[in-house]
């Protein structure tokens, strides 16, 4: 299942984070990072998925 989350983290970072943590603060932070720049959103999403 982590592979699917990582694929979503690269394509749509907030979806990958949502699949991992739900509607928590990390999800909203990832949306903000993705809006500010796509690459920071990807880095944050991969970090959240690999951390848990």
CHARMM internal coordinates of N, CA and C (Angstrom, degrees):
IC EDIT
DIST 1 N 1 CA 1.4421
DIST 1 CA 1 C 1.5278
ANGL 1 N 1 CA 1 C 111.16
DIST 1 C 2 N 1.3354
ANGL 1 CA 1 C 2 N 117.40
DIHE 1 N 1 CA 1 C 2 N -28.82
DIST 2 N 2 CA 1.4611
ANGL 1 C 2 N 2 CA 119.35
DIHE 1 CA 1 C 2 N 2 CA 178.67
DIST 2 CA 2 C 1.5203
ANGL 2 N 2 CA 2 C 111.89
DIHE 1 C 2 N 2 CA 2 C -63.81
DIST 2 C 3 N 1.3149
ANGL 2 CA 2 C 3 N 117.37
DIHE 2 N 2 CA 2 C 3 N -31.73
DIST 3 N 3 CA 1.4646
ANGL 2 C 3 N 3 CA 120.16
DIHE 2 CA 2 C 3 N 3 CA 179.20
DIST 3 CA 3 C 1.5231
ANGL 3 N 3 CA 3 C 110.20
DIHE 2 C 3 N 3 CA 3 C -65.17
DIST 3 C 4 N 1.3156
ANGL 3 CA 3 C 4 N 117.01
DIHE 3 N 3 CA 3 C 4 N -41.21
DIST 4 N 4 CA 1.4679
ANGL 3 C 4 N 4 CA 120.81
DIHE 3 CA 3 C 4 N 4 CA 177.74
DIST 4 CA 4 C 1.5286
ANGL 4 N 4 CA 4 C 109.85
DIHE 3 C 4 N 4 CA 4 C -63.39
DIST 4 C 5 N 1.3270
ANGL 4 CA 4 C 5 N 117.02
DIHE 4 N 4 CA 4 C 5 N -42.97
DIST 5 N 5 CA 1.4722
ANGL 4 C 5 N 5 CA 120.81
DIHE 4 CA 4 C 5 N 5 CA 178.39
DIST 5 CA 5 C 1.5215
ANGL 5 N 5 CA 5 C 110.87
DIHE 4 C 5 N 5 CA 5 C -62.96
DIST 5 C 6 N 1.3186
ANGL 5 CA 5 C 6 N 117.56
DIHE 5 N 5 CA 5 C 6 N -40.60
DIST 6 N 6 CA 1.4632
ANGL 5 C 6 N 6 CA 120.21
DIHE 5 CA 5 C 6 N 6 CA 179.14
DIST 6 CA 6 C 1.5264
ANGL 6 N 6 CA 6 C 111.73
DIHE 5 C 6 N 6 CA 6 C -66.07
DIST 6 C 7 N 1.3047
ANGL 6 CA 6 C 7 N 117.53
DIHE 6 N 6 CA 6 C 7 N -37.65
DIST 7 N 7 CA 1.4601
ANGL 6 C 7 N 7 CA 120.54
DIHE 6 CA 6 C 7 N 7 CA 176.66
DIST 7 CA 7 C 1.5185
ANGL 7 N 7 CA 7 C 110.04
DIHE 6 C 7 N 7 CA 7 C -63.47
DIST 7 C 8 N 1.3459
ANGL 7 CA 7 C 8 N 116.57
DIHE 7 N 7 CA 7 C 8 N -45.07
DIST 8 N 8 CA 1.4580
ANGL 7 C 8 N 8 CA 119.78
DIHE 7 CA 7 C 8 N 8 CA 176.58
DIST 8 CA 8 C 1.5320
ANGL 8 N 8 CA 8 C 110.87
DIHE 7 C 8 N 8 CA 8 C -63.92
DIST 8 C 9 N 1.3331
ANGL 8 CA 8 C 9 N 117.86
DIHE 8 N 8 CA 8 C 9 N -34.97
DIST 9 N 9 CA 1.4585
ANGL 8 C 9 N 9 CA 121.36
DIHE 8 CA 8 C 9 N 9 CA 179.80
DIST 9 CA 9 C 1.5222
ANGL 9 N 9 CA 9 C 111.65
DIHE 8 C 9 N 9 CA 9 C -64.09
DIST 9 C 10 N 1.3096
ANGL 9 CA 9 C 10 N 117.01
DIHE 9 N 9 CA 9 C 10 N -31.08
DIST 10 N 10 CA 1.4632
ANGL 9 C 10 N 10 CA 120.22
DIHE 9 CA 9 C 10 N 10 CA 178.81
DIST 10 CA 10 C 1.5234
ANGL 10 N 10 CA 10 C 111.18
DIHE 9 C 10 N 10 CA 10 C -81.96
DIST 10 C 11 N 1.3287
ANGL 10 CA 10 C 11 N 117.01
DIHE 10 N 10 CA 10 C 11 N -39.90
DIST 11 N 11 CA 1.4612
ANGL 10 C 11 N 11 CA 120.37
DIHE 10 CA 10 C 11 N 11 CA -178.04
DIST 11 CA 11 C 1.5288
ANGL 11 N 11 CA 11 C 111.17
DIHE 10 C 11 N 11 CA 11 C -79.02
DIST 11 C 12 N 1.3350
ANGL 11 CA 11 C 12 N 116.87
DIHE 11 N 11 CA 11 C 12 N -53.99
DIST 12 N 12 CA 1.4733
ANGL 11 C 12 N 12 CA 123.54
DIHE 11 CA 11 C 12 N 12 CA 179.01
DIST 12 CA 12 C 1.5226
ANGL 12 N 12 CA 12 C 108.56
DIHE 11 C 12 N 12 CA 12 C -133.57
DIST 12 C 13 N 1.3234
ANGL 12 CA 12 C 13 N 117.90
DIHE 12 N 12 CA 12 C 13 N 91.56
DIST 13 N 13 CA 1.4618
ANGL 12 C 13 N 13 CA 120.72
DIHE 12 CA 12 C 13 N 13 CA -173.26
DIST 13 CA 13 C 1.5364
ANGL 13 N 13 CA 13 C 115.44
DIHE 12 C 13 N 13 CA 13 C -53.09
DIST 13 C 14 N 1.3432
ANGL 13 CA 13 C 14 N 120.57
DIHE 13 N 13 CA 13 C 14 N -43.41
DIST 14 N 14 CA 1.4678
ANGL 13 C 14 N 14 CA 118.11
DIHE 13 CA 13 C 14 N 14 CA -179.24
DIST 14 CA 14 C 1.5317
ANGL 14 N 14 CA 14 C 113.83
DIHE 13 C 14 N 14 CA 14 C -62.98
DIST 14 C 15 N 1.3132
ANGL 14 CA 14 C 15 N 117.83
DIHE 14 N 14 CA 14 C 15 N -29.56
DIST 15 N 15 CA 1.4681
ANGL 14 C 15 N 15 CA 120.29
DIHE 14 CA 14 C 15 N 15 CA 178.81
DIST 15 CA 15 C 1.5275
ANGL 15 N 15 CA 15 C 110.20
DIHE 14 C 15 N 15 CA 15 C -68.28
DIST 15 C 16 N 1.3095
ANGL 15 CA 15 C 16 N 116.74
DIHE 15 N 15 CA 15 C 16 N -41.55
DIST 16 N 16 CA 1.4640
ANGL 15 C 16 N 16 CA 120.22
DIHE 15 CA 15 C 16 N 16 CA 177.47
DIST 16 CA 16 C 1.5165
ANGL 16 N 16 CA 16 C 112.10
DIHE 15 C 16 N 16 CA 16 C -62.16
DIST 16 C 17 N 1.3288
ANGL 16 CA 16 C 17 N 116.92
DIHE 16 N 16 CA 16 C 17 N -41.19
DIST 17 N 17 CA 1.4610
ANGL 16 C 17 N 17 CA 120.92
DIHE 16 CA 16 C 17 N 17 CA 178.69
DIST 17 CA 17 C 1.5230
ANGL 17 N 17 CA 17 C 109.98
DIHE 16 C 17 N 17 CA 17 C -68.78
DIST 17 C 18 N 1.3257
ANGL 17 CA 17 C 18 N 117.17
DIHE 17 N 17 CA 17 C 18 N -41.49
DIST 18 N 18 CA 1.4643
ANGL 17 C 18 N 18 CA 120.79
DIHE 17 CA 17 C 18 N 18 CA 178.69
DIST 18 CA 18 C 1.5232
ANGL 18 N 18 CA 18 C 111.26
DIHE 17 C 18 N 18 CA 18 C -60.17
DIST 18 C 19 N 1.3196
ANGL 18 CA 18 C 19 N 117.02
DIHE 18 N 18 CA 18 C 19 N -40.39
DIST 19 N 19 CA 1.4627
ANGL 18 C 19 N 19 CA 120.10
DIHE 18 CA 18 C 19 N 19 CA 178.74
DIST 19 CA 19 C 1.5244
ANGL 19 N 19 CA 19 C 111.63
DIHE 18 C 19 N 19 CA 19 C -65.00
DIST 19 C 20 N 1.3338
ANGL 19 CA 19 C 20 N 116.87
DIHE 19 N 19 CA 19 C 20 N -26.50
DIST 20 N 20 CA 1.4602
ANGL 19 C 20 N 20 CA 120.91
DIHE 19 CA 19 C 20 N 20 CA -178.50
DIST 20 CA 20 C 1.5278
ANGL 20 N 20 CA 20 C 112.32
DIHE 19 C 20 N 20 CA 20 C -86.99
DIST 20 C 21 N 1.3468
ANGL 20 CA 20 C 21 N 117.00
DIHE 20 N 20 CA 20 C 21 N -46.90
DIST 21 N 21 CA 1.4686
ANGL 20 C 21 N 21 CA 119.50
DIHE 20 CA 20 C 21 N 21 CA -170.24
DIST 21 CA 21 C 1.5270
ANGL 21 N 21 CA 21 C 114.52
DIHE 20 C 21 N 21 CA 21 C -119.54
DIST 21 C 22 N 1.3084
ANGL 21 CA 21 C 22 N 118.71
DIHE 21 N 21 CA 21 C 22 N -9.02
DIST 22 N 22 CA 1.4637
ANGL 21 C 22 N 22 CA 120.10
DIHE 21 CA 21 C 22 N 22 CA -177.71
DIST 22 CA 22 C 1.5232
ANGL 22 N 22 CA 22 C 110.72
DIHE 21 C 22 N 22 CA 22 C 79.08
DIST 22 C 23 N 1.3333
ANGL 22 CA 22 C 23 N 115.93
DIHE 22 N 22 CA 22 C 23 N -152.78
DIST 23 N 23 CA 1.4637
ANGL 22 C 23 N 23 CA 120.95
DIHE 22 CA 22 C 23 N 23 CA -176.17
DIST 23 CA 23 C 1.5285
ANGL 23 N 23 CA 23 C 111.31
DIHE 22 C 23 N 23 CA 23 C -89.92
DIST 23 C 24 N 1.3067
ANGL 23 CA 23 C 24 N 116.73
DIHE 23 N 23 CA 23 C 24 N 57.14
DIST 24 N 24 CA 1.4599
ANGL 23 C 24 N 24 CA 121.00
DIHE 23 CA 23 C 24 N 24 CA 179.25
DIST 24 CA 24 C 1.5296
ANGL 24 N 24 CA 24 C 109.55
DIHE 23 C 24 N 24 CA 24 C -97.61
DIST 24 C 25 N 1.3160
ANGL 24 CA 24 C 25 N 115.28
DIHE 24 N 24 CA 24 C 25 N -174.84
DIST 25 N 25 CA 1.4596
ANGL 24 C 25 N 25 CA 120.50
DIHE 24 CA 24 C 25 N 25 CA 179.57
DIST 25 CA 25 C 1.5139
ANGL 25 N 25 CA 25 C 113.45
DIHE 24 C 25 N 25 CA 25 C -62.66
DIST 25 C 26 N 1.3325
ANGL 25 CA 25 C 26 N 116.79
DIHE 25 N 25 CA 25 C 26 N -33.10
DIST 26 N 26 CA 1.4678
ANGL 25 C 26 N 26 CA 120.43
DIHE 25 CA 25 C 26 N 26 CA 179.40
DIST 26 CA 26 C 1.5263
ANGL 26 N 26 CA 26 C 111.12
DIHE 25 C 26 N 26 CA 26 C -64.29
DIST 26 C 27 N 1.3169
ANGL 26 CA 26 C 27 N 116.77
DIHE 26 N 26 CA 26 C 27 N -34.58
DIST 27 N 27 CA 1.4708
ANGL 26 C 27 N 27 CA 120.52
DIHE 26 CA 26 C 27 N 27 CA 178.30
DIST 27 CA 27 C 1.5245
ANGL 27 N 27 CA 27 C 110.34
DIHE 26 C 27 N 27 CA 27 C -64.73
DIST 27 C 28 N 1.3322
ANGL 27 CA 27 C 28 N 116.41
DIHE 27 N 27 CA 27 C 28 N -47.55
DIST 28 N 28 CA 1.4740
ANGL 27 C 28 N 28 CA 120.06
DIHE 27 CA 27 C 28 N 28 CA -178.57
DIST 28 CA 28 C 1.5225
ANGL 28 N 28 CA 28 C 111.09
DIHE 27 C 28 N 28 CA 28 C -67.86
DIST 28 C 29 N 1.3232
ANGL 28 CA 28 C 29 N 117.28
DIHE 28 N 28 CA 28 C 29 N -36.10
DIST 29 N 29 CA 1.4569
ANGL 28 C 29 N 29 CA 120.45
DIHE 28 CA 28 C 29 N 29 CA 175.93
DIST 29 CA 29 C 1.5222
ANGL 29 N 29 CA 29 C 110.39
DIHE 28 C 29 N 29 CA 29 C -63.44
DIST 29 C 30 N 1.3234
ANGL 29 CA 29 C 30 N 116.64
DIHE 29 N 29 CA 29 C 30 N -39.18
DIST 30 N 30 CA 1.4558
ANGL 29 C 30 N 30 CA 119.90
DIHE 29 CA 29 C 30 N 30 CA 179.98
DIST 30 CA 30 C 1.5256
ANGL 30 N 30 CA 30 C 111.16
DIHE 29 C 30 N 30 CA 30 C -67.57
DIST 30 C 31 N 1.3117
ANGL 30 CA 30 C 31 N 117.84
DIHE 30 N 30 CA 30 C 31 N -37.64
DIST 31 N 31 CA 1.4661
ANGL 30 C 31 N 31 CA 119.83
DIHE 30 CA 30 C 31 N 31 CA 176.11
DIST 31 CA 31 C 1.5240
ANGL 31 N 31 CA 31 C 109.62
DIHE 30 C 31 N 31 CA 31 C -61.08
DIST 31 C 32 N 1.3342
ANGL 31 CA 31 C 32 N 116.76
DIHE 31 N 31 CA 31 C 32 N -44.45
DIST 32 N 32 CA 1.4598
ANGL 31 C 32 N 32 CA 120.39
DIHE 31 CA 31 C 32 N 32 CA 178.69
DIST 32 CA 32 C 1.5233
ANGL 32 N 32 CA 32 C 111.61
DIHE 31 C 32 N 32 CA 32 C -62.11
DIST 32 C 33 N 1.3266
ANGL 32 CA 32 C 33 N 116.81
DIHE 32 N 32 CA 32 C 33 N -45.67
DIST 33 N 33 CA 1.4687
ANGL 32 C 33 N 33 CA 120.31
DIHE 32 CA 32 C 33 N 33 CA 179.26
DIST 33 CA 33 C 1.5219
ANGL 33 N 33 CA 33 C 111.74
DIHE 32 C 33 N 33 CA 33 C -63.83
DIST 33 C 34 N 1.3199
ANGL 33 CA 33 C 34 N 117.08
DIHE 33 N 33 CA 33 C 34 N -37.51
DIST 34 N 34 CA 1.4609
ANGL 33 C 34 N 34 CA 120.32
DIHE 33 CA 33 C 34 N 34 CA 179.46
DIST 34 CA 34 C 1.5198
ANGL 34 N 34 CA 34 C 110.73
DIHE 33 C 34 N 34 CA 34 C -68.02
DIST 34 C 35 N 1.3217
ANGL 34 CA 34 C 35 N 117.14
DIHE 34 N 34 CA 34 C 35 N -37.33
DIST 35 N 35 CA 1.4627
ANGL 34 C 35 N 35 CA 120.02
DIHE 34 CA 34 C 35 N 35 CA 177.56
DIST 35 CA 35 C 1.5234
ANGL 35 N 35 CA 35 C 111.92
DIHE 34 C 35 N 35 CA 35 C -69.15
DIST 35 C 36 N 1.3246
ANGL 35 CA 35 C 36 N 116.90
DIHE 35 N 35 CA 35 C 36 N -34.45
DIST 36 N 36 CA 1.4583
ANGL 35 C 36 N 36 CA 120.48
DIHE 35 CA 35 C 36 N 36 CA 179.25
DIST 36 CA 36 C 1.5268
ANGL 36 N 36 CA 36 C 112.28
DIHE 35 C 36 N 36 CA 36 C -75.59
DIST 36 C 37 N 1.3121
ANGL 36 CA 36 C 37 N 116.00
DIHE 36 N 36 CA 36 C 37 N -28.19
DIST 37 N 37 CA 1.4618
ANGL 36 C 37 N 37 CA 120.55
DIHE 36 CA 36 C 37 N 37 CA 179.23
DIST 37 CA 37 C 1.5138
ANGL 37 N 37 CA 37 C 108.24
DIHE 36 C 37 N 37 CA 37 C -178.40
DIST 37 C 38 N 1.2923
ANGL 37 CA 37 C 38 N 116.90
DIHE 37 N 37 CA 37 C 38 N 133.61
DIST 38 N 38 CA 1.4619
ANGL 37 C 38 N 38 CA 121.06
DIHE 37 CA 37 C 38 N 38 CA -174.04
DIST 38 CA 38 C 1.5265
ANGL 38 N 38 CA 38 C 111.97
DIHE 37 C 38 N 38 CA 38 C -63.96
DIST 38 C 39 N 1.3233
ANGL 38 CA 38 C 39 N 117.28
DIHE 38 N 38 CA 38 C 39 N -40.56
DIST 39 N 39 CA 1.4678
ANGL 38 C 39 N 39 CA 121.33
DIHE 38 CA 38 C 39 N 39 CA -176.68
DIST 39 CA 39 C 1.5310
ANGL 39 N 39 CA 39 C 112.17
DIHE 38 C 39 N 39 CA 39 C -65.76
DIST 39 C 40 N 1.3490
ANGL 39 CA 39 C 40 N 120.33
DIHE 39 N 39 CA 39 C 40 N -44.00
DIST 40 N 40 CA 1.4688
ANGL 39 C 40 N 40 CA 118.18
DIHE 39 CA 39 C 40 N 40 CA 176.00
DIST 40 CA 40 C 1.5297
ANGL 40 N 40 CA 40 C 113.05
DIHE 39 C 40 N 40 CA 40 C -60.32
DIST 40 C 41 N 1.3215
ANGL 40 CA 40 C 41 N 117.12
DIHE 40 N 40 CA 40 C 41 N -33.92
DIST 41 N 41 CA 1.4561
ANGL 40 C 41 N 41 CA 120.69
DIHE 40 CA 40 C 41 N 41 CA 176.22
DIST 41 CA 41 C 1.5212
ANGL 41 N 41 CA 41 C 112.08
DIHE 40 C 41 N 41 CA 41 C -64.36
DIST 41 C 42 N 1.3168
ANGL 41 CA 41 C 42 N 116.59
DIHE 41 N 41 CA 41 C 42 N -40.73
DIST 42 N 42 CA 1.4681
ANGL 41 C 42 N 42 CA 120.95
DIHE 41 CA 41 C 42 N 42 CA 178.48
DIST 42 CA 42 C 1.5299
ANGL 42 N 42 CA 42 C 110.25
DIHE 41 C 42 N 42 CA 42 C -66.00
DIST 42 C 43 N 1.3225
ANGL 42 CA 42 C 43 N 116.65
DIHE 42 N 42 CA 42 C 43 N -44.99
DIST 43 N 43 CA 1.4671
ANGL 42 C 43 N 43 CA 120.39
DIHE 42 CA 42 C 43 N 43 CA -178.98
DIST 43 CA 43 C 1.5284
ANGL 43 N 43 CA 43 C 110.01
DIHE 42 C 43 N 43 CA 43 C -61.31
DIST 43 C 44 N 1.3092
ANGL 43 CA 43 C 44 N 117.18
DIHE 43 N 43 CA 43 C 44 N -45.24
DIST 44 N 44 CA 1.4641
ANGL 43 C 44 N 44 CA 121.05
DIHE 43 CA 43 C 44 N 44 CA 179.35
DIST 44 CA 44 C 1.5248
ANGL 44 N 44 CA 44 C 111.01
DIHE 43 C 44 N 44 CA 44 C -63.43
DIST 44 C 45 N 1.3241
ANGL 44 CA 44 C 45 N 117.41
DIHE 44 N 44 CA 44 C 45 N -43.03
DIST 45 N 45 CA 1.4622
ANGL 44 C 45 N 45 CA 120.89
DIHE 44 CA 44 C 45 N 45 CA -179.28
DIST 45 CA 45 C 1.5285
ANGL 45 N 45 CA 45 C 111.28
DIHE 44 C 45 N 45 CA 45 C -62.93
DIST 45 C 46 N 1.3114
ANGL 45 CA 45 C 46 N 117.18
DIHE 45 N 45 CA 45 C 46 N -45.03
DIST 46 N 46 CA 1.4633
ANGL 45 C 46 N 46 CA 120.57
DIHE 45 CA 45 C 46 N 46 CA 179.27
DIST 46 CA 46 C 1.5230
ANGL 46 N 46 CA 46 C 109.97
DIHE 45 C 46 N 46 CA 46 C -64.26
DIST 46 C 47 N 1.3193
ANGL 46 CA 46 C 47 N 116.95
DIHE 46 N 46 CA 46 C 47 N -40.03
DIST 47 N 47 CA 1.4629
ANGL 46 C 47 N 47 CA 120.90
DIHE 46 CA 46 C 47 N 47 CA 178.13
DIST 47 CA 47 C 1.5333
ANGL 47 N 47 CA 47 C 110.88
DIHE 46 C 47 N 47 CA 47 C -61.11
DIST 47 C 48 N 1.3198
ANGL 47 CA 47 C 48 N 117.48
DIHE 47 N 47 CA 47 C 48 N -46.95
DIST 48 N 48 CA 1.4734
ANGL 47 C 48 N 48 CA 121.71
DIHE 47 CA 47 C 48 N 48 CA -179.66
DIST 48 CA 48 C 1.5171
ANGL 48 N 48 CA 48 C 110.32
DIHE 47 C 48 N 48 CA 48 C -62.50
DIST 48 C 49 N 1.3131
ANGL 48 CA 48 C 49 N 117.97
DIHE 48 N 48 CA 48 C 49 N -42.81
DIST 49 N 49 CA 1.4740
ANGL 48 C 49 N 49 CA 120.83
DIHE 48 CA 48 C 49 N 49 CA -177.17
DIST 49 CA 49 C 1.5283
ANGL 49 N 49 CA 49 C 110.67
DIHE 48 C 49 N 49 CA 49 C -68.93
DIST 49 C 50 N 1.3189
ANGL 49 CA 49 C 50 N 118.00
DIHE 49 N 49 CA 49 C 50 N -42.37
DIST 50 N 50 CA 1.4630
ANGL 49 C 50 N 50 CA 120.44
DIHE 49 CA 49 C 50 N 50 CA -178.07
DIST 50 CA 50 C 1.5282
ANGL 50 N 50 CA 50 C 112.53
DIHE 49 C 50 N 50 CA 50 C -75.72
DIST 50 C 51 N 1.3336
ANGL 50 CA 50 C 51 N 117.09
DIHE 50 N 50 CA 50 C 51 N -25.01
DIST 51 N 51 CA 1.4558
ANGL 50 C 51 N 51 CA 120.78
DIHE 50 CA 50 C 51 N 51 CA -179.12
DIST 51 CA 51 C 1.5218
ANGL 51 N 51 CA 51 C 111.67
DIHE 50 C 51 N 51 CA 51 C -70.71
DIST 51 C 52 N 1.3170
ANGL 51 CA 51 C 52 N 118.34
DIHE 51 N 51 CA 51 C 52 N -34.91
DIST 52 N 52 CA 1.4647
ANGL 51 C 52 N 52 CA 121.06
DIHE 51 CA 51 C 52 N 52 CA -174.66
DIST 52 CA 52 C 1.4824
ANGL 52 N 52 CA 52 C 110.95
DIHE 51 C 52 N 52 CA 52 C -95.67
END
COOR INIT
IC SEED 1 N 1 CA 1 C
IC BUILD
